[in-house]
Amino acid sequence: MNGTVLRRWHTYIGLLCAPSLIFMCLTGAVQLFSLHEAHGDYHPYAWVEKLSSVHKDQALEHHHAHQHADAPAPPDAKPAAEPPGADHDHDHDHDESTSVGTRALKVFLLLVALGLTASASLGLWIALTQSRQRKLCWVLLGCGTVLPLVFVVLG
């Protein structure tokens, strides 16, 4: 394969994947700082929770592992024992004692997510303005945008 063919395939694959990449980067950035979960006096917008569920669970509603709402618990079932010191408020992610290394990693990953978003957006712009196959590019971008939405709705 020569450079022209590789560049063309890179363009087509990028157009198909960029919408999902941008979505995952932005929703992942929100999750880095637990902005998708209620804690203390903070309550996220419903749309933030739903987008987070798509990112984490590939569904509009959050599904807990090993939990089936349709199946009733057996009569002799006992609640699972929680480990000693279990935190019921889940505020451990929002504790002021978070290490400097953890904070630095979160900031770095936020910059990576924003950088990938910017790079993918620039790649889309370049592909859509520089390609000779503009109709095909728009079709691929449309498929890359619409197909994940259809799959989520069909959930």
N, C-alpha and C positions, 0 to 999 in steps of 0.2 A: 504494500500500500504506500502510495506517495503522500506527501504532506497535504495536498489539496483534498484528497479523499478523507484523510484523518480529520482535517479541519471541518469538512462538511458533516461527517458523522458526529463530531464533537458538538457542532451547532445543533443538530437535530436532537441528540440526546439531552443536551442542556435545555432546549426549549420544552421538552417533555417533562423534565425533572425539576426545573427551576421553581415552579410555583410551590411544589411540595417542600423543596429545600428551604425556601424563604419562610413558608409557614412553620416548619419545624424549628428553624433558627429563632424566629420571633416568639413562638410559644415556649420554646425551651429557655429563652432569656427571661421570660416572665417567671418560669418555674425555678430558676436559679435562686431567686430571692423569696420564694414561696408566696408570690403575689396572687396565686390561683387558689389559695386556701385561706379560710377565715382563721384569725388568731388575734386574741386580745380584743381590742375595739375595731380592728380592721375586718371588713367584709368585702370580698371582691365582687365586681359586677358579675351578673349571671353569665354574660357572654364570655367573660374571661374563664370562668369555671368550665363552660361547655367546650371552649377551644382547648383548654388543658386536657379535658377528657378525651378529645380526639387525638391529641398528641400522645397521651399516656396509654389510653385504652382502645384507641381506634373506634370510638363510639361517642355519641353526644352526651351520654350519661355515664358517670363514673361507676365502674363495676368493681366491687371488692372481691378479692381472691377467695375462693372456696365459699362463696355466698350465693345462694340461688333463691331469689324472691319467690319463685313459683313453687318450690319444693318446701313443704312444711317440715319442721324439725321433728325427728322421731320423739315419741312421748318420753322415752327414758334418756334423752340427750341432756347433757349437762353443759353449761356455758364453759367455754375454754378458759382455763386459768391464765391470768396475766402474770408475766414475770414480776418479781419483786421490783418495786420502784418504777413501775410502768407509769408513763406520763399520759394522763387522760386528755389533757388540753392540747397535746401535740405542739406545745410552744417551744420544744427543745431546739427547733430550727431557728427560732427567733430570739434565742438567748443572747444576752449581751456578752457572754463569755466565749463567743465564737473565736477561734484562734485566728491569728494574723494570717497564717498560711491558708486557712480556709477562705477567709475574706479575699485574699489576694487571688486565689484560684477562681473564685466566683467572678471577680472583676475581670480577670483575664478571659474567662469563658464568655462573659458578656461581650467583651471586645471581639472575640472570635465570632460569635453569633452575628454581631452587627457588621463585621467585616465580610462574612459570608453572604449576608443579605445584600450589602452594597455590591459585592463582586457579582453575585448572581443577577442583580438588577441591571448592572452595567452590561453583563453578558447578554441579557435579553435585549437591551437597547441596541447593542452592536449587531446581534443576529437579525433583528427585525429591520434595521436600517441598511445593513451592508449586504445582505444575502440577495442573490438573484432569484431565489425561489421564495418570494415573499408570501404567496398564498399558502404554500406548504408550511412555512414557518408559523404563520398565524393559526393554521389548523393544528399543528403540533402543540403550540402554546395553549390553544383552546382545549385540546384533549388533556393536556397536563393540568389544566385548571379544573375542568368539569368532571373528569373521571373520578378523582378522589372525592369530590362533593357527592356524586351519585352513589359511590360506594358507602359513604358515611350515612347517607339517607336510607339506603337499603339495609344498612347495619345489621 
